[in-house]
């Protein structure tokens, strides 16, 4: 007798993924568009913008995750097909994979800034540093957790869960990795960071394929965001 084969989880259908992407765009436009309008029209919101921004990051992430959960339930997509499976020893490879990816990202972005004649990332964050300098420790920590934990969670659910799974089911992993990376990079909408975001998207897709779950790319994404957020956290708490 042949040993029982492991059932392949149902992949997100195209309609579910399109719905999830549209929902993400709508939620993003509504939350941050409302924040911008309120900041421009309401003095109290403008004065407390750091607090409103930190709260908006949480509201946005929770709404996107809620929408993704409802869409997955509507189309009967199990969590396993999005990559939420029991982690295994294979994740130990992250001990070398994450440092390697970080080094590659630094090289790629350094070359991109040199070629494009852009300014260094530090000079471009001075405005954000000044903004956070007016925020209290509680607000800054709230924003840090939103950027380091919630943002990677919703982005990986949508990009490496829904989009990656749908494309892989139709055209295979070879197509799913670059396609999800391209959508991921374009979705962030920062032209000078495009080489960086594409490289990061490719790395996240490769980890999704290598580890066969969402925990690998989620760990990398959370690490990258934590490093970026920690530098801003130090501005306020330091």
Secondary structure, 3 states (H helix, E strand, C coil): CCCCCCCCCCCCCHHHHHHHHHHHHHHHHHHHHHHHHHHHHCHHHHHCHHHHHHHHHHHHHHHHHHHHHHHHHHCCCCHHHHCCCCCCHHHHHHHHHHHHHHHHHHHHHHHHHHHHCCCCHHHHCHHHHHHHHCCCHHHHHHHHHHHHHHHHHHHHHHHHHHHHHHHHHHHCHHHHHHHHHHHHHHHHCCHHHHHHHHHHHHHHHHHHHHHCCCHHHHHHHHHHHHHHHHHHHHHHHC
